[in-house]
Amino acid sequence: MTKYKFIYMALAGLLLSTSACKDFLELPSEKDFDSSTIFEDVGKVEMAVLGAYTSTFNAELFYQFGMGNDEIFSTEGETNSKNQVSNYVYSPAISPTGTYTTMYAGVEQANVLIRNIPLMASADDAERDKLDALLGEAYAIRAMNMLHVVRHFGDVPYPTVPVVEMPDFASSRVSRDTILDGCVQDLQRAIELLPWKGESGMPIERVSKNTAYGLLARTALYAAGYSLRWDLDSYAPSSVQLARRSDTQRIQELYEIARDACKAIVDRGENELIDYETIFRDLVNGKYNKESMFEYGQKGADRNEARLGYTNGIFAHTQSFYNKSQPAMAALPTYYFEFEEGDVRRDVTISNYAITAESTHQMNTYANHMIGKYRVNWKADEGVSAAQRDINWIHLRYADVLLMYAEAENELNNGPTPVAKEMYEKVRLRAFQNDRAQIGETPSTYEAFRDAIIQERKLELGFEGWRRTDLIRWGILYEKLTATKQDVLDLANRTGKYADVPRYRAYKITDAKAFNDPTVALDFIPLAIEPTATEREELQRQGYTIVDMYGATAAFFNNKLAANEVWVRNIYRGLEKNKVELFPLSTNTIDANTGLRGQQHPLY
């Protein structure tokens, strides 16, 4: 083991594990990443920056950390660690480490770049501009990686120089306010250095000025929001509370930063909303568009470790035309009903069908609705393999920017301004194909507009990896999930607002035997009660198949109240307010870093 790797383990409790994207370039090896030879040539520096991007994403971000909200549940067994994370069953012994490890790897790579790029001599202005842009990317990588760590683990070590330059290889927790303020500064510096996408032609997998502005807005909103805090001197369990930072003036400044960052993107005019379905058809097929602002590249066998479209897609039988897709996460049954009629996002976000062994579309029951945005049948080819579909991950979309803009305006003005309403309505209008009569009246008070933003982000950005921690930064995770449990039980029993949900559906089986499958959702006839023998015979004669939406074949629902109660009781079964809003650090992480000894989450 090299000295470099040893001290990095001591600092962050991890082993640097940068993967190489050998399909299109030869990245520096880990042991050579901090070598001065890299900083003798602009081309080598660019390869090093590209190498750092490989540590900006981890499957946990959409899988374990993407569940545990009011959109998704885990289909794994209750003893499975992913199911336990989804349902807030935490302990230091099983606390996830993949994101923590990967993000710190990227931070170290960024620190090496930030330290060395300014020391390089440049032959001309063009070369200096190139180096400045690469430095801007490094600042952005450090900031977005630290946000991922902070939003899941809170106060954590905050290295800002390469580990070889640190006087001590142990590192303790640092206040998340200090870290997030540092991330804001990093992104402001990145914005100064980076070109606009329209000026540079940068691929969507790299950070442009547009992207940096969006990341700045996101980071500022998290820095201004709620998080689980405790006294970093005493670590007293009684000090744990869900709260904002105490500096109200800084909170105001952060909302201004978020607002101004979003405004810069909107005023620039390079990004725009496109047809909602097209966003995700483009995504699964590796096509770029003006709405997607930043993606993590997944092209090729060496970059497909996240299993996008396999773990978080629709079910496709292993013998089907599309080969196997085996989702380990699914849409909560109630989520489907939160979309209003006419909202085109529902049938894109949630797939109401699966693919059978005979390569046909089969309607799902309410309990078996799957994630539709990453469905494999929309691809033009199979990809590398069944589990490696070449599907990118979207880090940032323009619709997100518009909703952040609206949110910041509302916070700054104690109510929605005309600009806030305009941004919100742009997203709503796209959802209803620009039919203003369908979008309803935009709220005009602070609380009502805030609630509308919270709901709209759920409908617009479902399954995109931010809901869990968004609920935390709004300070409402426990309340939302408690209400969701009751909603699921009400749906199971067809009571309350679900009293009139159709028990049966009649649909026609269609073939699923072509790539670029045009099918978005299966059409159906809702049936409030079970059809009579005569009605069933007539529907079947017309080519319909009848499905019991609460049928015994459903994985988690059936028509027995007791069984429903057991299932509902087990979702979010570890949920505790003012405790589970942050993960404990893993035992191995603390053991590997002496600076973290005695600094565990006080309630674990």
N, C-alpha and C positions, 0 to 999 in steps of 0.2 A: 504494500500500500504506500503511495507517495505521501510525502509530508503535506502536500496541498489537500489531499483527500482527508487526511487524518484531522487536520485542524478544522476543516469544514464540518466534519462530523461533530467535533467538540463544540463548535459554535451553534449549530442549528439542529443537531440530532438527526442528521440525514447524510446520505451518501449521494454525491452528485451523479446524476444519471441522464446526461444529455444524449438523446438519440440522434442518429444521423439521417439526413434525407438524401440517400445516395443516388436517387433517381436523377437528380439534376445538378448536384454539386458535392464537393468533398469538404465537409465541415472540419474545423480543427478538432483534434482529439481533446479529451478532458484534461489530460496532463499538460497539454500545450496551450490551453485556452488563455492562460495568463502570461504566456511567453512573449517577450518583446519582439520576436520575429513576426508576429501577427501585425504589429503596429509599424511595420516598415513599408506597407503597401496598402493602398485604399481597397483594392480588390479583396485582400485577405481580411481586412476589417469588416467589409460587407458580409463575407462568409461567416464571420464571428457573430455579427448581428443576427443573421438568419439562423444561426445555431441557437442563439438565445431565445428566439421565438418558439423553439420546440419545447421550452419550459414555461410557456404561458397558458397551458391548458392541461387538464387532467380529467379523466372520466368521472371522478367524484363530483365535479362541478355540475353535471347534469343528472348524474345517477344518484348516489347517496344524498348529496346536498341539494339536488333538484327535487327531491321528494319531501315528505313531511310538511306539506302545505295544503291548501284547499283546492288543488287541481289534481294531484297525483297520489296514488298509493302503490306500495310495493306488492308484487305478486309472488315474492319469495316466501318460503316458510318462515314461521315466527322465530325459529332459532338461527336463521340466516343473519349475518351481520348487516347486510344491506337493509333488510326488513327492520332490524332493530334501530338503525340510524333513522330510517323513515318514520319510525314511531317513537322516537325520543328515548330509547332504551340505551343510555350511554354508560360507559365506565372507562376509566383510564386504560384498562387492559385491552379494550376493543375500540378505542377512539380512532377514527380514520387518520391516516398519515400521508396518503398519496398526494393530496393537494398541498399540504404543508411542505412536504419534501420537494415536490416539483417547483412550487413557487419560489422557495428559497434558492434552488438551483438557478432559476432565471435571474433572481436578484443578484446573486454572486456574479453571474456572467455580465449583467448590466453594470455592476460596480466596476468590474475590470475595464469595461469599455469606457465608462464615464471617467475613470481615472486616467486612461492612456490616450484617448483620441485627442484631447486638447493639447497634448505634448507633441503631436505629430507635425512635422513641417509639410507644407503644401506647395506644389509647384506653381499653381496659378489659382485664380479666383474660382474656376469651375471645380477644381479639386477641393478647395476649401469649402465650397457650398455642399459638395457631396459629403465631406466629413462632418459638417455641421448637421446635415440631415440624419446621418447615421447616429450621431450623438443624440439627436432628438428622439430617435427611435429607442435608444437605450434608456433615456429618462422615462419614456412612456412605459416601457416594459417593466422597469422597477416599480413604477407607481401602480400599474394595474395588478401586478403580482402581489404587492403588499396589501392592496384592497381586498383581494381574495382571501389572504390569510387573516386579516383583521376582521372581516365580516363574519368569519366562522370561528375564530379563536380569540378575538379581542386583543388585549394587550400582549404583545409578543416581542421577541428580539427584533431589532431594527438596524441591520448592518447597512451602512452607507459608503463603506470603503472596502476594497478587497480584503479578504481574511488574512492574507499574508502581511498586511500593513497594520493589523490590529495589535495593540499592546497586550491584549488578554484574549485567549481563545474561548473563554466562557462569556456568555451573553445573557443578561436577565431581561425580564419583561420591561417594555417601555409603554407609556401611556398611549392608547390608541389615538388620542387627540393629537399628540405630537407626531405620530406616524402619519395620520391622514393629512395633517397640515403639511408635512413633508411631501406627501404624494401630490397634493395640490400644487406645491411649488415645483415639483418635478414636471408636472404636466404643463404648467405655465411656461417653464423653460423649454419644454418640447415644442410648444406652439410657436415660440419665437424662432426655433431652428428648422422646423419642418415646412415643406412646401404644401400647398393645397393639392389635392388629388388631381384636379384638372390641369395643374401646371406640371405635374411630375409624371403622370401616367402610372403611378405606383399600383401594383396589384392589390386586390382587396385583402390579401393576407398580411399586408404590412401597414403600419400606422402612418397616416397622412395628417396634415393639420386638421382636416375635417374630423378624423377619428379622435385626435388628441383633445379637441374641443368637447366632443361627446363624452370621452372618458373623464375629462375634468368636471363636467356637469354631474355625472354619476357619482364621482368621488366626493364632490362638495355636498351633494344631497345626503350621502351616507355620513359624512363628517358632521352635518347639522342635525342628524336624526338621533333616534333612541338607540341605545345599546346596553348590554348588561355590564354593569360596572361594579367594582369593589375597591376598597382602600388598598393601594399597592404597598403601603407600609406595614399594615397589620394583617392583611388577608383574613380579617374577621368575617365569619359567615354572616353576621348581622349587618355587615356593610354592603352586602350584595343587593343591587337594585337596578331596575330597568329605568334609565334616565338619559337625558341629553347632557352635553357638556354644560358647565355652569356659566360660561362666558356668553351671555345673551347677545352682546355686540358682535362677537365672532360668528355666532349662528346667523345673524343678519347678513354679515359679510359673505358667508358661505352660500346663502341663497342668492345673493347678488352675483356671485361668481358663477353659480349654476345657470342663472337666468341669462347673464351676458354671454356665456359660452354657447348656449343653445341659440341665442339670437344671432351670433356670428355665423353659425352653420346655416340657419334659415336665410339670413341676408345674403350669404354667398351664393345660394341658389344652385349649387352643384348636385345636391341630393333632392330626391322627391319621392312621394308615395307612388307605388305602382299597384297593379292588380294583386290582391292578397294571395290568391292561389299561385300566381306566377312567382312570387317570392320563393316559395318552397319547391316548386317544380324546378326553378333555376338552381336552387341550393343543392338538391339531390343530384343534379346533372352538371354541377361545376360551372354554371354560367353566372356571369356578373350582371348586376343591375344597379340602378341609382338609389335604391332604398337600402340595400345591404351595405354597411359602411366599414365593417371589419369582421373578418372570418378567420378561424383557425384552419389551416389547410390540412386535408386528410387524403391527399392523392398518393396512391402507391402503398405497397405492403409495409414499408418502414414507417408510415405515418398513420396507420389505421388502428392504433391500439385502443382507441376510445369505443369502437364498435357502434358507431352511430348508425341508426336505422335498424340495428339488430336488437339491441337492448331496449331502445326507446322508440320503436316503430310499431307497425301493425303485425299481427300474427300471420305468418305464411308457413304452410306445411312444408316439411322438408322434401316431399315428393312433388311439390307444386312447380309450376313453370319458373317461378322466381327463386327457387331454393328456399332454404329455411330462414325464417325470421322469428326470433323467440324473445319477445319483450319481457323484461323483468319489472316493468312499471306500466301502470295503466291509468286511464282517466277515472277520477272519482265519479261515481254514477250521477251525482248531483250536478257536476260541472256542465254537462250537456244542456241542462235545463236553464242555465243562467244566460244563455244566448237568446236574445229575442228573435222571434220569427222574422226572416228576411236578412239576418246578419250572416253574410257569406263566410265569416270567419269560423263559424261553428263546424261545418263539415270539412273544412281544411284542417282545423286544429284537432278535431276528434274524428276518428274513422269509425263509421258504424258498421263496418264489415271486416271480415278476415278472409284469407285465401285458403281454400281447402286443398286436400291432396289431389282432387280432380281438377284443380286450377279453375275454380269458380269462386265468385264473390258470395260469401255467406253472411247474413245479417247477424250482428252481435246482439246479445242481451244488454240490458242497461248496465249490468255489472261488468261486462266484458268489452266496453268501448276502449279502444286503444288510441295511442298518440298518432295523429295523422300527418303531422308536418314533415316527418322523415320517412315516409312509407316507401318501401323498396319497389313497388310496382309502378311508381312514377318515374323511375330511372330509365335511361335509354340502354342500359346494360347491367349486368349483374355486379360489376365491380371486381375487386381482387378476389373475394370469396364471399360466402354467405355472411360471415361475421365482419367482413372488411369491405364496405360498400363505397368507399371514396366519397363520403358525404362530409362536407365542411361543417364546422360549428359556427353559428352566428354569434359574435360577441356584442355587436351593436347594430341597430337598425334606425333609420330615420324616424319611424313612428315613435320609437323610444325617446328620441330627442324632442319631438313635439310634445309628448306627454310630460317629460321633465320640465320643459319650458313652461307649460301650463301650471304645473305643480309649484315651481319656484315663484311665479307671478302671484299665485294665490297666497303663498306663505308671506311674501313681502308686503302685500297690500291688504292682508286680512280679508280677502275675498277676491273673486275672479275679476281681473281687468278685461277689457275688450280683447286684448292680445291673448290672454289665457283662454278665453272662450273660443277664440278663433283657432288656436292650436288644438284644443280638445275636439272641436267640431270637425276639423280636418280629418282626424282619425275616425271619428264616428261616421262621417259622410262616406269615406272610403268603404267602411264596413257595410253600408247599406246602398252601395253603388250610386252615390251622390243623390239619393232621394231624401231631401231635407224633411219631408213629411214623416219619415220613419225614425228619425234620430231622437225625437222627443225634445223637451225643453231643457236647455242647459241651466243647471243650478246657478243661483246668483249670490248665495251666501257662502262664507268661508267653509263651514262644516259640511254643507251639502256638496259643494264643489270638490272638497277633499275626498269625500266618500265616493263621488263619481270618478275621480282620478284613480282611486284605489281599485274600483271595480273595472274601469276601462283598461288598466294595465293588466288585469287578470284576463280579460277577454282578448286583448291584442297580443300579449306577450306570453301566452300560455305555453308551458313546457320549454321555455327558453332559459331557465336556470336562475332566475332572479326572485321568484315569488317568495320563497322562504325568508330570505334576508330582507326583502322589501317589507314584509309584514313586521319584521323585527324593528326596522328603522322607523316605521310608523308607530311602534309601541303597541301593536294589536295582535301579535301572534296567538297568544293564549285565547283571547276572545274570539277571534275568527275561527280557530280550529274547534273550539268548544261548540260554537254555533254550527259548524260544518258537521260534527258528529250527530247533532240532533237532526239536521237536514237529511242526512243519509238514513237515519232510522225512520224519519217521516216518509221518505220515498219508499223504503222497504215496506212500510205499512199502508202506503197510499193514504196518508192523512195530511192535514194542514194544507199547504200550498200544492202538495202533490196528490191531493184527493182525486183529481180527474185525469191523472196520467194514464194513458191507454195501456191496458194490461197485455194486449196482443198486437202484433203487426202482421200484415200480409205483404210479401214482396216477391219479386220474380228473380230467380237465380240467373245470373249472367256469367259468361266466360271471362276468365282472367288469364289470358294466354298471349299477352303481347307486352313488350316494353312500352314506356310512355303511355301507360294505361290511362285513358281519358276519364275513368270513373272517379268521381269525387265522393259521392255518397249514393247508397241504394235508395231508390224511391220506395215508398211503402204506403199502405192504407192502414191508418190507426183503427184499432178495434177495442172499444171500451170493455167488452165482455167476451168470453169465449164464444166463438161462432157455433151455431147449431150444426148438427150433422148435415142438414140441407145446405146451409150457408157455406160450410167448409167444402162440401162437394162442388158447389158452384165456383168458389174461388180457385179450387184446384183445377177445375176444368178450364179456367181462364189462364192457367199457368202460374198461379200464386202458390207460394209456400207460406205456411202460417207458423209464426214463432211466438212462444210464450216469453215475453220480455222479463218475466220473473221466474223462468223455467228452472227445473231441477238440474238442467245441464249447466246453469250458470256457475261460475267458479266460486262466487262468494255470496250470491243471493239465492234464496229460495223462499217459498211462501210460508215458512214456519217462523213465527215471531221469535221463538227462543233462539233459533239459529241466527236470525238477524241481530238480536241483542248481543250475542257472543261476538259476532264479527265487528259490530260497531264499537263494542267495549274494547276491542283489541287494537283498533286504529288509534294512533296517538296515545297509546296506553302508558307511556312514560312522561306525558306532558305535565310539566309543573311550571307555573309562572314564576318569573324571577329566578330561574335556574337553568333551563334547557336552551335559552336563547344563545348560548355559546357552548361549544364543545370543550370538554376537558382536554388537556394535552395528554398524549399517549405516555404510558409509563416508559417506553423506550426513548421517547424524545427527551424526557426529563433526565433519565439515567445517563444519556449521552452528553448532556450539557450541564455542567456543574452550576452554571449561573441560574439555572431554573429550579434548583433544589429548593423545596419549600414554597414554590410559587404555583402550585396547582390551583385550578378553579376551587374556591373555598368550599363549595357545596359538594365536592366529590372526594 
